[in-house]
Amino acid sequence: MLGQAMGLEQPQEPEEGRLPPAGAPWLPAAINGTLVAVVFALPVPPALLAPVPILIAWRRYGRRIGLATAMVALLSVSLLQGVLMALSASGADIPATGWQGLGAFLVLVLAPALSLGVALERTDTAAAALTAVAVGYLGLLAVGVLLVELLTTGEDLLDRVGKWVGEVLDVAIASGREAARGDVEIMEAIGTLESRRDWYQRWATRLMPALVASSAVVSLWVNVLYARWFTGPRDEQDDLCRWQLPMWVTYVFMVCAALVVFQVGPLAGFLPRWDPVLVVGANGLLLLGTLYWLQGAALANFYFFRLRVGPITRMVGVGLQAILMVRPVTSAMYAAAGMAEAWFDLRKLGIPVDDDNGVER
């Protein structure tokens, strides 16, 4: 009474009937599944993050909601492709990929999302899940390419890939000339690309297996990384910054480097030139170089996220790393750091390290 007289109301517990209604269990699947279709409709590279909403729903709400999210995403993409095909058929100036777009969604989004969802659920760490999914996914891609090559008749697969690479180079040259607008440096770069077009086309075709495999591995890694930003790790040991390549990968890298050096390097005269050996070695160097690049990124962030800095500084540091990663000269430093880690164990993973809270791990 005294409190009421002085104008001080005591807080009251909300009544049962006034509580907001519980959300429908299917609502996360509907929202996240629709978001998958929206992200997939974006241009590359943002479209590569389309599996992230499925992984988030799977991790937060369980396998049932994760699978429901994937089904909603499939229906949404199918509906969107159908609408685009109908508008394109009616004469509207709207590109429609049709069945090709749906097939790309199945291969590039749905299959990785479901594989990662199951693997992250059944493995102890995200690194183990990524390893299992990457090996299985690349194996299935290789089998699919072989089946397509065996079942289709007509032009050889390498010839089709070569023509596609040539078309991409022609578009890049034409777009570069339009964008240059008198810039001398850009015009010189475009001239160099045009003069060596055939060489770029030939080697881009030869390196296509490693390019596809490297892109798939990086895409899987980035999707798991983004999903964990929203869901968090499972425990202290579930840290992608602790991921490390086994030592036998280093020996394979050395063999691939030797194959290339003995074919086109300073030791080329010791062995006869044989293009298949050179192609195998070059593909191995490219794929393993990508893995070492990821290990270098893990090494850099292993120490960066343990610095005692504020959130703003961390955001600036992450943004600076993103800039360094996309610039060829500075991006090579990550691969060099990953190779150094293989020999010198720079992270000392077997030794406890203080994190930013002063807790030993």
TIGU-672367 format. One line per 5 residues: their letters; for each residue x, y, z of N, C-alpha, C. Coordinates in steps of 0.1 Angstrom, whole numbers. Layout:
A	X Y Z X Y Z X Y Z | ...
This chain:
MLGQA	8 -12 0 0 0 0 9 13 0 | 19 12 8 28 24 9 35 26 -5 | 38 16 -12 44 17 -25 34 23 -35 | 22 19 -34 12 24 -43 9 39 -40 | 10 42 -27 7 56 -24 19 65 -29
MGLEQ	31 60 -29 42 68 -34 44 67 -49 | 35 60 -55 36 59 -70 46 48 -75 | 50 39 -66 59 29 -70 51 16 -71 | 50 11 -84 43 -1 -87 53 -13 -86 | 49 -23 -79 57 -35 -79 55 -43 -92
PQEPE	66 -48 -97 65 -56 -110 57 -69 -107 | 48 -72 -117 39 -83 -116 44 -93 -126 | 42 -106 -122 45 -117 -132 34 -117 -143 | 38 -119 -155 28 -119 -166 18 -131 -164 | 6 -129 -167 -4 -140 -166 -2 -149 -177
EGRLP	-6 -162 -175 -5 -172 -185 -11 -169 -198 | -23 -162 -198 -30 -159 -210 -24 -148 -218 | -15 -140 -211 -9 -128 -218 4 -131 -224 | 10 -143 -223 22 -146 -229 21 -147 -244 | 31 -143 -252 30 -144 -266 29 -159 -270
PAGAP	21 -162 -281 20 -176 -285 33 -182 -290 | 35 -194 -287 47 -201 -292 47 -202 -307 | 59 -200 -313 60 -200 -328 57 -214 -333 | 52 -215 -345 49 -228 -351 62 -235 -354 | 63 -248 -352 76 -256 -354 81 -255 -368
WLPAA	72 -253 -378 76 -253 -392 81 -239 -396 | 79 -229 -387 82 -215 -392 97 -214 -395 | 107 -219 -386 121 -218 -390 124 -224 -404 | 118 -236 -407 120 -242 -419 115 -234 -431 | 104 -227 -429 98 -219 -440 107 -207 -442
INGTL	111 -200 -431 119 -188 -433 133 -191 -439 | 140 -201 -433 153 -204 -437 153 -210 -451 | 143 -218 -454 143 -224 -468 141 -213 -478 | 132 -204 -476 130 -193 -485 143 -184 -486 | 150 -182 -475 162 -175 -476 173 -182 -484
VAVVF	173 -195 -484 182 -202 -493 180 -199 -507 | 167 -199 -512 164 -196 -526 168 -181 -529 | 166 -172 -520 170 -158 -522 185 -157 -524 | 193 -163 -515 207 -162 -516 212 -169 -529 | 206 -180 -532 210 -187 -545 208 -179 -557
ALPVP	198 -170 -557 195 -162 -568 205 -150 -570 | 213 -148 -560 223 -137 -560 235 -142 -570 | 243 -132 -574 254 -136 -583 265 -142 -574 | 274 -149 -581 286 -154 -574 296 -143 -571 | 302 -143 -559 303 -153 -549 293 -154 -538
PALLA	284 -144 -535 274 -145 -524 265 -157 -526 | 262 -162 -538 254 -173 -540 260 -186 -534 | 273 -186 -532 279 -198 -527 276 -200 -512 | 270 -190 -506 266 -191 -492 252 -196 -490 | 246 -201 -500 232 -206 -499 230 -217 -490
PVPIL	239 -226 -488 237 -237 -478 237 -232 -463 | 241 -220 -460 243 -216 -447 229 -216 -439 | 218 -211 -444 206 -212 -437 201 -226 -433 | 204 -236 -442 201 -249 -439 209 -254 -427 | 222 -251 -427 231 -256 -416 227 -249 -403
IAWRR	223 -236 -404 219 -230 -391 206 -236 -386 | 196 -239 -394 184 -245 -390 187 -259 -384 | 196 -266 -391 199 -280 -386 205 -280 -373 | 215 -270 -371 222 -270 -358 213 -265 -347 | 204 -255 -349 196 -249 -339 184 -257 -335
YGRRI	178 -263 -345 165 -270 -343 165 -285 -345 | 176 -290 -349 177 -305 -351 176 -309 -365 | 178 -322 -367 178 -328 -380 165 -327 -387 | 154 -328 -380 140 -328 -387 138 -314 -393 | 141 -304 -386 139 -290 -391 149 -287 -402
GLATA	161 -293 -401 171 -291 -411 167 -297 -424 | 161 -309 -424 157 -316 -436 144 -308 -442 | 136 -304 -433 124 -296 -437 128 -283 -444 | 139 -277 -439 144 -264 -445 149 -267 -459 | 156 -279 -460 162 -282 -474 150 -285 -484
MVALL	139 -291 -479 128 -294 -488 121 -281 -492 | 120 -272 -483 114 -259 -486 122 -251 -496 | 136 -252 -494 145 -245 -503 144 -251 -517 | 143 -264 -518 141 -271 -531 128 -266 -538 | 117 -266 -530 104 -262 -536 105 -247 -540
SVSLL	112 -239 -532 112 -224 -535 121 -222 -548 | 132 -229 -549 140 -227 -561 133 -233 -573 | 126 -244 -572 119 -249 -584 108 -240 -588 | 101 -234 -578 90 -224 -582 96 -212 -588 | 107 -207 -583 114 -195 -589 118 -198 -603
QGVLM	124 -209 -605 129 -213 -619 117 -214 -628 | 106 -220 -623 94 -221 -632 88 -207 -636 | 88 -198 -626 83 -184 -629 92 -177 -639 | 105 -179 -637 115 -173 -647 113 -178 -661 | 111 -191 -662 109 -198 -675 97 -193 -681
ALSAS	86 -191 -673 73 -186 -679 75 -172 -684 | 81 -163 -676 83 -150 -680 92 -149 -692 | 103 -157 -693 111 -157 -705 104 -162 -717 | 95 -172 -716 88 -177 -727 77 -167 -732 | 73 -158 -723 63 -148 -727 69 -136 -734
GADIP	82 -136 -735 89 -125 -743 96 -115 -734 | 95 -117 -721 102 -107 -711 117 -109 -712 | 124 -98 -711 139 -99 -711 145 -103 -698 | 142 -116 -694 146 -121 -681 154 -134 -684 | 166 -136 -680 173 -148 -682 167 -159 -673
ATGWQ	166 -171 -679 161 -183 -672 169 -195 -675 | 175 -201 -664 183 -212 -666 176 -226 -667 | 163 -226 -661 155 -238 -662 161 -249 -655 | 161 -261 -661 166 -273 -655 181 -272 -651 | 188 -264 -659 202 -263 -655 204 -256 -642
GLGAF	196 -246 -639 196 -239 -627 192 -248 -615 | 182 -256 -617 178 -266 -607 188 -276 -605 | 195 -281 -615 206 -290 -614 217 -284 -606 | 221 -272 -609 231 -265 -602 228 -263 -587 | 215 -261 -584 211 -260 -570 213 -273 -563
LVLVL	209 -284 -569 211 -297 -563 225 -301 -560 | 234 -297 -570 248 -301 -569 256 -292 -560 | 253 -279 -561 261 -268 -554 256 -264 -541 | 243 -267 -538 237 -262 -526 231 -274 -517 | 222 -281 -523 215 -291 -515 224 -303 -511
APALS	232 -308 -520 241 -319 -516 251 -315 -506 | 258 -304 -507 267 -300 -497 260 -297 -484 | 249 -290 -484 242 -287 -471 238 -300 -464 | 232 -309 -471 228 -322 -464 240 -329 -459 | 250 -330 -467 262 -337 -463 269 -331 -451
LGVAL	270 -318 -451 276 -311 -439 267 -312 -427 | 254 -311 -429 245 -313 -417 246 -326 -410 | 247 -337 -418 248 -350 -412 262 -351 -406 | 273 -347 -413 286 -348 -408 289 -340 -395 | 284 -328 -395 285 -319 -383 278 -325 -371
ERTDT	267 -333 -374 260 -339 -363 267 -351 -357 | 274 -359 -366 279 -371 -362 294 -371 -359 | 301 -360 -361 315 -359 -358 318 -350 -346 | 330 -352 -340 333 -344 -328 336 -330 -331 | 343 -327 -343 347 -314 -346 343 -310 -360
AAAAL	342 -297 -363 339 -292 -376 350 -296 -386 | 362 -297 -382 373 -300 -391 372 -314 -396 | 368 -324 -387 366 -337 -391 354 -338 -401 | 343 -331 -398 332 -331 -407 336 -325 -421 | 343 -315 -421 348 -309 -434 356 -319 -442
TAVAV	365 -326 -435 374 -335 -442 366 -347 -448 | 356 -352 -440 348 -363 -445 339 -359 -457 | 333 -347 -456 324 -342 -466 332 -339 -479 | 343 -332 -477 351 -328 -489 356 -341 -497 | 361 -351 -490 365 -363 -497 353 -370 -504
GYLGL	342 -371 -497 330 -378 -503 325 -370 -514 | 324 -356 -513 318 -348 -523 326 -348 -536 | 339 -346 -534 348 -346 -546 348 -360 -553 | 347 -371 -545 346 -384 -551 333 -386 -559 | 322 -381 -554 310 -382 -561 310 -373 -574
LAVGV	316 -361 -573 317 -353 -585 326 -360 -596 | 336 -366 -592 345 -374 -601 337 -385 -608 | 329 -392 -600 321 -403 -605 311 -398 -615 | 304 -387 -611 294 -381 -620 300 -376 -633 | 312 -370 -633 318 -366 -645 322 -378 -654
LLVEL	326 -388 -648 330 -400 -656 317 -406 -662 | 306 -407 -655 294 -412 -660 288 -404 -671 | 289 -390 -670 285 -382 -681 293 -384 -693 | 306 -385 -691 315 -387 -703 312 -401 -709 | 309 -411 -702 307 -424 -707 293 -425 -714
LTTGE	283 -418 -709 269 -420 -713 266 -410 -725 | 273 -399 -726 271 -390 -737 279 -392 -749 | 274 -389 -760 281 -391 -773 283 -378 -779 | 293 -377 -788 295 -365 -796 309 -359 -791 | 309 -346 -788 321 -339 -785 327 -344 -772
DLLDR	340 -345 -771 347 -349 -759 345 -338 -748 | 346 -343 -735 344 -334 -724 354 -323 -723 | 367 -327 -726 378 -317 -725 376 -306 -736 | 371 -310 -748 368 -301 -758 357 -291 -755 | 347 -296 -748 336 -287 -744 341 -277 -733
VGKWV	349 -283 -724 355 -274 -713 364 -263 -719 | 372 -267 -729 381 -258 -736 373 -247 -743 | 362 -250 -750 354 -240 -756 348 -231 -746 | 343 -236 -735 337 -228 -725 348 -218 -719 | 360 -223 -716 370 -214 -711 374 -203 -721
GEVLD	374 -207 -734 377 -197 -745 366 -186 -745 | 353 -190 -744 343 -180 -743 344 -171 -731 | 348 -177 -720 349 -168 -708 361 -158 -710 | 372 -163 -716 383 -154 -719 379 -143 -728 | 371 -146 -739 367 -136 -748 358 -126 -742
VAIAS	349 -130 -733 341 -121 -726 349 -112 -717 | 359 -118 -710 367 -110 -701 375 -100 -709 | 380 -103 -720 388 -94 -728 379 -82 -733 | 367 -86 -738 358 -75 -743 354 -66 -732 | 350 -72 -720 346 -64 -709 357 -55 -704
GREAA	369 -61 -704 381 -53 -699 384 -41 -708 | 382 -43 -721 384 -31 -730 374 -21 -728 | 361 -24 -725 351 -15 -723 353 -7 -710 | 358 -15 -699 360 -9 -686 372 -1 -685 | 382 -3 -694 395 4 -693 393 19 -695
RGDVE	386 23 -706 384 37 -708 396 46 -709 | 406 41 -716 418 48 -717 429 46 -707 | 426 38 -697 436 35 -686 447 26 -692 | 459 32 -692 470 25 -699 474 12 -692 | 474 11 -679 478 -1 -672 467 -12 -675
IMEAI	455 -9 -675 445 -19 -678 445 -23 -692 | 448 -14 -701 449 -18 -715 461 -27 -717 | 472 -24 -711 484 -33 -712 481 -47 -707 | 473 -48 -695 470 -61 -690 460 -68 -699 | 451 -61 -705 442 -68 -715 449 -72 -727
GTLES	459 -64 -731 467 -68 -743 475 -80 -740 | 481 -81 -728 488 -93 -725 479 -106 -724 | 467 -104 -719 458 -115 -718 454 -119 -732 | 452 -110 -741 447 -113 -755 459 -120 -763 | 471 -115 -761 482 -121 -768 485 -135 -763
RRDWY	482 -138 -751 485 -152 -745 472 -159 -743 | 461 -156 -750 448 -162 -748 449 -177 -750 | 455 -182 -760 455 -196 -763 463 -204 -751 | 473 -198 -746 480 -204 -735 472 -205 -723 | 465 -194 -720 456 -194 -708 444 -204 -710
QRWAT	439 -205 -722 428 -214 -725 433 -228 -723 | 445 -232 -728 450 -245 -727 452 -249 -713 | 459 -241 -705 462 -244 -691 450 -243 -682 | 441 -234 -684 429 -234 -676 421 -247 -678 | 421 -252 -690 414 -265 -693 421 -276 -686
RLMPA	434 -276 -687 442 -287 -680 441 -287 -665 | 440 -275 -659 439 -274 -645 425 -273 -639 | 415 -276 -648 401 -275 -644 398 -285 -632 | 403 -297 -632 400 -306 -620 405 -300 -607 | 417 -294 -607 421 -288 -594 414 -275 -591
LVASS	410 -268 -602 402 -256 -599 389 -259 -593 | 382 -269 -599 369 -273 -594 370 -278 -579 | 380 -287 -577 382 -293 -564 385 -282 -553 | 394 -273 -557 398 -262 -548 386 -253 -545 | 378 -250 -555 366 -241 -553 356 -248 -543
AVVSL	354 -262 -545 345 -269 -537 350 -269 -522 | 363 -272 -520 368 -272 -507 367 -259 -500 | 370 -248 -507 369 -234 -501 354 -231 -498 | 345 -235 -507 331 -232 -505 326 -239 -493 | 329 -252 -491 325 -260 -479 330 -253 -467
WVNVL	343 -250 -467 349 -243 -455 342 -230 -451 | 339 -222 -461 333 -209 -458 319 -211 -453 | 312 -220 -459 298 -223 -454 298 -227 -440 | 307 -236 -436 307 -240 -422 311 -229 -413 | 321 -221 -418 326 -209 -410 314 -199 -407
YARWF	307 -196 -417 296 -186 -416 285 -192 -407 | 282 -205 -409 271 -211 -400 275 -211 -386 | 288 -213 -383 292 -214 -369 293 -200 -363 | 293 -189 -371 292 -176 -365 279 -174 -358 | 268 -181 -363 255 -179 -357 252 -190 -347
TGPRD	258 -202 -348 255 -213 -339 265 -215 -329 | 278 -211 -331 289 -213 -322 294 -227 -323 | 307 -229 -318 313 -243 -318 306 -252 -307 | 309 -264 -309 304 -274 -299 311 -274 -286 | 324 -272 -286 332 -271 -273 345 -264 -277
EQDDL	354 -263 -267 366 -256 -269 375 -263 -279 | 375 -276 -281 383 -283 -290 377 -282 -304 | 364 -278 -306 358 -277 -319 361 -263 -324 | 374 -261 -328 379 -249 -333 386 -250 -346 | 380 -244 -357 386 -245 -370 400 -239 -371
CRWQL	404 -230 -361 417 -225 -361 427 -235 -357 | 423 -247 -352 432 -257 -348 434 -268 -359 | 427 -266 -370 428 -275 -381 442 -276 -387 | 447 -288 -390 461 -290 -394 461 -302 -404 | 469 -300 -415 471 -310 -425 480 -321 -419
PMWVT	478 -334 -422 487 -344 -418 500 -342 -426 | 511 -348 -420 524 -346 -426 526 -353 -440 | 518 -363 -442 520 -370 -455 515 -361 -467 | 507 -351 -464 503 -342 -474 515 -334 -479 | 524 -331 -470 536 -324 -473 545 -332 -483
YVFMV	546 -345 -481 554 -353 -489 547 -354 -503 | 534 -355 -504 527 -355 -517 530 -342 -524 | 529 -331 -517 532 -318 -523 546 -318 -529 | 556 -323 -522 570 -323 -527 571 -332 -539 | 563 -343 -540 563 -351 -552 558 -344 -564
CAALV	547 -337 -562 541 -329 -572 550 -318 -577 | 557 -312 -568 566 -301 -571 578 -307 -579 | 582 -319 -576 593 -326 -583 589 -329 -597 | 576 -333 -599 571 -336 -612 571 -324 -621 | 568 -313 -616 567 -301 -624 582 -296 -627
VFQVG	590 -296 -617 604 -291 -619 611 -300 -629 | 609 -313 -629 616 -321 -638 610 -321 -652 | 599 -314 -654 593 -312 -667 595 -299 -673 | 594 -288 -665 595 -275 -671 605 -266 -663 | 610 -271 -652 619 -263 -644 634 -264 -648
PLAGF	643 -261 -639 657 -261 -643 662 -275 -645 | 655 -285 -640 659 -299 -642 652 -306 -653 | 646 -299 -662 638 -305 -672 646 -314 -682 | 659 -311 -683 666 -319 -693 669 -333 -688 | 667 -337 -675 670 -350 -670 660 -360 -674
LPRWD	648 -356 -676 637 -366 -680 631 -361 -693 | 626 -370 -701 618 -365 -713 605 -359 -710 | 601 -349 -718 589 -342 -716 577 -350 -718 | 568 -351 -709 556 -359 -710 545 -351 -704 | 536 -346 -712 525 -337 -707 516 -343 -696
PVLVV	512 -356 -697 504 -361 -686 510 -360 -672 | 524 -362 -671 530 -360 -658 530 -346 -654 | 532 -337 -663 532 -322 -660 518 -318 -655 | 508 -323 -662 494 -319 -658 491 -325 -644 | 494 -337 -641 491 -343 -628 499 -335 -617
GANGL	511 -332 -619 519 -324 -610 513 -310 -607 | 510 -304 -618 504 -290 -617 491 -290 -610 | 482 -300 -613 469 -301 -606 471 -303 -591 | 481 -312 -588 484 -315 -574 489 -303 -566 | 498 -295 -573 503 -283 -566 492 -273 -564
LLLGT	483 -271 -573 472 -262 -572 463 -266 -560 | 458 -278 -560 449 -283 -549 456 -282 -536 | 468 -288 -535 475 -288 -522 478 -274 -517 | 482 -265 -527 484 -251 -524 472 -244 -517 | 460 -248 -522 448 -243 -516 446 -248 -502
LYWLQ	449 -260 -500 448 -266 -486 458 -259 -477 | 470 -256 -482 480 -249 -474 475 -235 -471 | 468 -229 -481 463 -215 -479 453 -215 -467 | 444 -225 -467 435 -226 -456 442 -229 -443 | 452 -237 -443 460 -239 -431 466 -226 -426
GAALA	471 -218 -436 477 -205 -432 467 -196 -426 | 454 -196 -432 444 -188 -426 440 -192 -412 | 440 -205 -410 438 -211 -396 449 -206 -387 | 461 -207 -391 472 -202 -383 471 -188 -379 | 468 -179 -389 467 -165 -386 456 -162 -376
NFYFF	445 -168 -378 434 -165 -368 435 -173 -355 | 443 -183 -355 446 -190 -342 452 -180 -332 | 461 -171 -336 467 -161 -328 459 -148 -327 | 452 -145 -339 445 -132 -339 433 -132 -329 | 426 -143 -329 414 -144 -320 418 -146 -306
RLRVG	430 -148 -303 435 -149 -289 441 -136 -284 | 442 -126 -292 447 -113 -288 437 -106 -279 | 442 -99 -269 433 -92 -259 429 -79 -265 | 420 -79 -275 415 -66 -281 400 -66 -280 | 395 -54 -283 381 -52 -282 374 -57 -295
PITRM	360 -57 -295 353 -62 -306 354 -53 -319 | 356 -40 -317 358 -32 -329 371 -35 -336 | 381 -37 -327 394 -40 -333 394 -53 -340 | 387 -63 -334 386 -76 -341 378 -75 -354 | 368 -67 -355 361 -65 -367 370 -59 -378
VGVGL	378 -49 -374 387 -42 -383 397 -53 -388 | 402 -61 -379 412 -71 -382 406 -81 -392 | 394 -86 -390 388 -95 -399 386 -89 -413 | 382 -76 -413 380 -69 -426 393 -68 -433 | 404 -65 -426 417 -63 -432 422 -77 -437
QAILM	419 -87 -430 423 -101 -435 415 -104 -448 | 403 -100 -449 395 -103 -461 401 -96 -473 | 406 -83 -471 413 -76 -482 426 -83 -486 | 433 -87 -476 446 -94 -478 444 -107 -486 | 433 -114 -483 430 -127 -489 427 -126 -504
VRPVT	421 -115 -508 417 -114 -522 427 -108 -531 | 438 -102 -525 449 -97 -533 459 -108 -535 | 463 -110 -548 471 -122 -551 485 -121 -543 | 491 -110 -542 504 -109 -536 503 -112 -521 | 494 -106 -514 493 -108 -500 486 -122 -497
SAMYA	478 -126 -506 471 -139 -504 481 -150 -503 | 492 -149 -511 502 -159 -511 509 -161 -498 | 509 -151 -489 515 -152 -476 508 -162 -468 | 495 -164 -470 487 -174 -462 492 -188 -466 | 494 -190 -479 499 -203 -483 513 -206 -478
AAGMA	521 -195 -478 535 -197 -473 535 -200 -458 | 526 -193 -450 524 -196 -436 520 -210 -434 | 510 -215 -442 506 -228 -440 517 -239 -443 | 525 -236 -452 537 -245 -455 547 -244 -443 | 549 -232 -438 558 -231 -427 553 -239 -415
EAWFD	539 -238 -413 533 -245 -402 535 -260 -403 | 535 -265 -415 537 -280 -417 551 -285 -412 | 561 -276 -413 575 -280 -409 578 -276 -395 | 573 -265 -390 578 -259 -378 568 -259 -367 | 555 -264 -370 545 -265 -359 544 -251 -352
LRKLG	541 -241 -359 541 -227 -354 530 -225 -343 | 519 -233 -343 509 -231 -334 511 -239 -321 | 520 -249 -321 523 -257 -309 511 -262 -303 | 503 -270 -311 490 -274 -307 490 -284 -295 | 502 -290 -293 503 -299 -282 506 -292 -269
IPVDD	509 -279 -270 512 -271 -258 501 -262 -254 | 497 -261 -241 486 -252 -237 488 -238 -241 | 478 -231 -246 479 -217 -250 469 -208 -243 | 473 -197 -238 463 -188 -231 455 -181 -242 | 441 -181 -240 433 -174 -248 431 -160 -243
DNGVE	421 -152 -249 420 -138 -245 414 -137 -231 | 409 -148 -225 404 -147 -211 414 -152 -201 | 426 -155 -206 436 -160 -197 435 -174 -193 | 426 -182 -200 424 -196 -197 432 -205 -206 | 439 -214 -200 448 -223 -208 440 -233 -215
R	444 -236 -228 437 -246 -236 447 -257 -240
